[in-house]
């Protein structure tokens, strides 16, 4: 008996009714906003997806249904909808004649991945594409590279400034902000994993990726492609390490050569996990998953020392006025321990000590201001080290205002 292929599914009765209801609802919504339907072929040239989605993504390198047809051409069953729509737009010459084109599509897509609940090899996708509008919110998504902005409810002290992610009244999608609870100690291994997930999702939608943040360790870990792998627990190793002190574990961890986040040695438990990861790499080098090589333009903002100091002081005053002390107070009241907040450093360390009665408000401002100045200096030292390690950073003078879309485009064109 011949059955449906693995990862494929027949749909009938209630399934078809549900499918039709979703399609009809999407047509009404998209039509309300002026989008017209476009139908593109299921089969396209393989090169289209290599260019549009990116050779470095799992979608292109591992998951596509690609083969040679009878004419010896490399063809692929579409894994997503954007690339075909863009091809149709260019092939039909709309970029020459129509100032704005708004299309929506729906239909089957194909990816050769492990079937699981809610994920089949044949799946149906609906989406929209707009052409001819030079707006950032239509073209790019942001991935944060800030080690503290991953924490929920830590907003003022980390400078999330989420209102700045709204351009021309539209929200620019952002990733890796507000993803874990305070008290948890997020690390560089987790950042790499979460970065790669966000990056591949954005690229699969045909969007540009903007990585923005000041945590040099996180930035360098993805720009230089440090290894990424899921490492299981090793009960035997953990047993041998159980009696060792934090100092002994730290010494042992230093014998490995991999890059480590400073959070790896703040407790014995985390030090054991870091050793476990490195030992796994040593024993199973074949399991290492190389991080994809990213083709990117790296920009940094350069600001004179005195101007930087003035901005730091001004920003600190603004954050205190905006309720930074109250923010920390609320975190403590929610059950986050003072030790955990002190661990996060800078604003959270000194405000917590103030609330504990160890610092007056004047001392809080004085010591925190000094600490932020010192941190900014260390930050620049790290970035200069990145340059010595082979990363080209184009330093731009820090503007005194938010750049307009035209100013931003003019700036980026200098580096094409």
N, C-alpha and C positions, 0 to 999 in steps of 0.2 A: 504494500500500500504506500502510495506517495503522500507525504505530509508536507505541511508548510515548513519552510526553512527555519532553522534556529534563529530566533530574534525577529521573526516575521509573524504577523497575526492576522487572521481573517476577522472582519468586523461585520456584524449583522444585528438585526433587531434593535435592542435598546442602545447598543454601542453606536450604531449608525445614527439613531435619533439624537443622541448626545453630541456626536460629532457635528451633525448638521446644525444643531442649536448653537454650538460654539462658533462655527463658521459664519452663520447668519448674524450673530451678535457682533462679531468682529467687523463684518462688512458695514453694519449700521454705524458703529463707532467711528471707523476710519472714514466712512463717507461723510459723516457729520463734520469732520475736520478737513474735508477737501481732498482726501486721498483716493486715487483711482486704482483699480485692480490691474496687476500685470501678471501674465502667465509666462514662465520661462521653462526651457527644456529640463528634464531630469538629468539628461546626459550632457556633459560639457567637456571641453578639453581639460586635461589634468593640469596643465600649466596655469589655467585660470585660478585654481585654488591654491597652487603654490605661491602665486604672486599675491592673491587677495587675502588669504588666511595666514600664510607664512610657513616656510619650510620647517621652522623650528618647533612648531606646535605639534602636539600629539595627534590632532585631527588630521593633519597632512602626512606626518611621518609614520603613523601607525594605524589610523582608523578608516581610511578612505577605501571605498570599493573602486579600485582602478585597474584597468586592463587594456589590452590592445584590441582594437576592433579588426574587422576583416581587411581594412585598408591600412593596417599596421600603425594606426594613430593611437596615441595615448589618451584614453578617455576615462572619465570618472562619473559615477552616480553622485549627484550633488550631496555634500554633507551639511550644507547650510544654504541659506537663501540669498544673502547679500551679494556675493560675488557674481552670480548670474544676473542679478538686477543691474549691477553696475556695468557689466558687459553690454547688456541690452541698451542701457542709456547711452553709452559711448558709440556702440555700433550703429544706432539709429540716428546719431548726430544731434541729440537733444541738447548737448552741451554747447552747440553752436547757435541754436535757434530759440530755445526756451529758457527764460531767465530762472524759473522755478518749476521743478517737476516733483510731484508728490505721489508715490506709489505704495500700495500694499500688496502682499502676496500671501498665499497659503498653499500647502501641498506637502507631499512626502519627501523626506530627506533620509539619507542612508549613512550610517557609520558602523564600521566593523569593530564593535567593542563588546565586552562581556555583558550579555543580557541580564537584567535584574529587574526587580519590581519598579515600575515606573520608567524604565529605560530599555527600549528595544532597538534593534539594529535598523528597522524601518520605523521612523517616527514622523509625526506631522507637525509642521511649524508654521506660524503666522508671524508676520513682521511688517514694518514700514521703513521706507527709505525716502529721504528728502534731498534733492540736489539743487544747487544754485544759491544756497544761503550760506554766507561766510560767518557762521556763529560757532563758537567753541563747543557749546553744549550739544551740537549735532555731530561733532567730529571726534571728540576725545573723551576719555574717562580717566580719572585720577586714582593712582595707588599711593597711599600714604607710606612714607618711610620714616615714621616717628615712633620711637619705642614706647612712648607714654600715651599717645593718642589712641592706642588700641583699647584702652580701658574706658568702660562706661562710667558716666557721672564724674569723670575727672576732666572737666571742660575748660574752666577758666585757667587753672594752673598749667595746663598743657597747651593753651593757646589754640584750641581747635578752630575758632573763628569760622564756623561753618557757613555763616552768611556770605563769606567771600566765594563760596562755591556756587553762587547764583549769578548768572550772567544774562543780562537782558531779560530778567524776570524768569529765567529757566534754570532749573537745578542741574548742575553738572554731576553725573554719577561719580561717587567716590567709593573706595574700597579700603579695608583694613583700618577703619576707624570705628570705635565702639563695638569691638568684637568679643572682648572678654571682661570678666568682672574684676573690680579692684581686689587686691589680695593675691590674685594669681600672678605668677612670675613668668611672663611670656619670654621666649628666647629666640635666638637667631635661627635655629633649626625650624621652629614653628613659623617664623616669618618667611623663610624661603618657601616652605610648603604652601602657605597661604598666598604668598606673592604669585607663585607659579599658577595656582588655581585661578586667581583673578586675572592674571596676564593672558592666559589661554582663552578665558571666557571673553575678554574684551576683544582680542584679536579675531576670535571666531565670529564676532559681530562686525568685523571690518572696521573697527574703530582704532584711533591712535591711543597710545598709552603714555600718560604723563606721570612720572614718579616724582613725588615732591616730599621733601622732609630733610631734617638735619641730623638724623642718626647715622653717622658715618659707617658704623659696622654693618647696619642693614643695607645701606646703599652699596657698599663695596661687595657684600656677600652675593648680591645679584648681578652687579656690573662685571665682576670678575669670575662669576660662575662657580662659586664654591659648591662642593658636592651636596646632594640632597638625597636622603633615603629614609625609609621607615624602618626603625630598628626595634625588634622585639625585646622583651625583658629576658635577662639571663640569670635565672635563679642561682645557679652555681657560683657565678661571679659575685653576685650580690652577697651571698653567704660569706665568701672570703673577704669581702670589704666591710662587712658589718661591724667588726671590732675596731676599725681604724678611725682615728680622729679626723676632724675637718682639715687640720694642718697636713696630716699624712696624705689624705686624699688629694689635697691641692697640689702637693709635691708630685704625686703620681700622675695627676692630670697634666701637669706641665711637661711630662716626658713625652707626651704626644705632640704632634706638630700642627694639628688642625687649628683653625681660628676658633676662639671661644668667646662667648658673651660673658661679661663679668658676673652675670647672675648664675653662671654655672658653679661657682664656688661660694655662694653665700650661705649654703647649708650643706650638711653632709649628704642629705638625700639627693640634692641636685648635683653635687659633685659625683656621687655614685652613678647617676644617670648619664652624666657626660662621659665618664670613663667607660660605661657600658656601650655607649654609642661608638666611641673611638675603638674599643676592642672589637666590636662587630665589624667595623670597617677593615681593621687589620686582618681578621680571620676570614672575612668574606668580601674581598675586594671586587668580586664580580657583581655584587649587589648594589654597588654604588651607582646612583643615577646622576649622570652629569647634568649640570644645570645648563639650559640652552644658552648659546652665545647670543647676546642681545646687540643688535645694531642700533646705536642710539647716539644722540647729541646730548652731551652733559654740560649744563650751564650752572654757574655759581654766581651769587651776588657779592660784589666787592664793595666794601664800605670803609671809609677812613676810621681809624681807631677812635678818635674823639667823637665822631658822629655816631659810631656804634654804641659808645658808652652812654651818650645822651639818649639814644633810642631805647636802650635797655632800661635806664632809669625811668623814662617816661612810661614805658609799657608796664613796668612793675607798679607804678602808682595807679595806672588805669586798672590793672587786675585787682589790686586791693580795693579800689573804689567799686569795682564791679561785683564784689562779693566773694573773693577768693577765700577769705577766712571762713565765711559761712559755708562755702562748699566743702572745705575740709571738715568742718564741724559736723556737717550732715553725713559725711562718709564715716566718721567715727561713731556717730549715733546709729548708723545702720549696721554696726558690728565689725567694721574693718579695724583691725588692730593698729595701734600707733606704730608698732614696729614695721608693719607692712607699708604704711604710708611714708615713714622715714626712709625706708629702702628705696622708694622712688626718687628721692633726692630733691634738691632745689626747693621749689615752692612748698611741696608736700612735707618735706623734712622740717623746714623752719617754721611753717605755720603750725604743724603738729606740736613742735617744741614750745611754741608760744601758747597754744591751748593747754599744754601740760603745765604751764606756769614757769617754764625754764627760761623764757625770753620775754622781755617787755615788748610792746608794739614797736618802740623805737629800735630796740635791738634786733627785732625781727627784720625790719626794713634794712638796717645797716648790714647785718651779716648775709642776708639773702641777696642784696645788691652786689656785694663782693663776690659771693659764690657764683652768681650768674655771669659776672664779668670774667671770672676764671674759667667757667665752663665754655664761654664763647671763644676764649683763647685756645682752649684744648680742642674745640671743634675745628678751628682753622688749622691747628697743627695736624689733625687727622686728615683733613682734606689735602693739605700739602703732601702728606705721606702717600695718599692715594695717587697723586700726580707722580711721585717718585716711583710708585709701583706700577706705572704704565697707563693710568687712566688720564686721558686728556680732558681737562676742565676749561671751558671757555668762560673767563671771568668778565662779568658785565657790571658796570656801575649801578649800584642800587638806586632805582628811581624814587622820587619823592611823592609819587602818585601812582594809582593803579593805571596800567597801560590800557589804552583802548584796543579794540580788535585790530584796527589798522596799524597801530604802533607795534603790537605784538607780531603781526605778520611781517612787517618790515624788518623787525629784529631777527626773526627766524630765517628770513631769506638771506641774511648775511652769511649763514653757515650751511647753505645748501651745496 
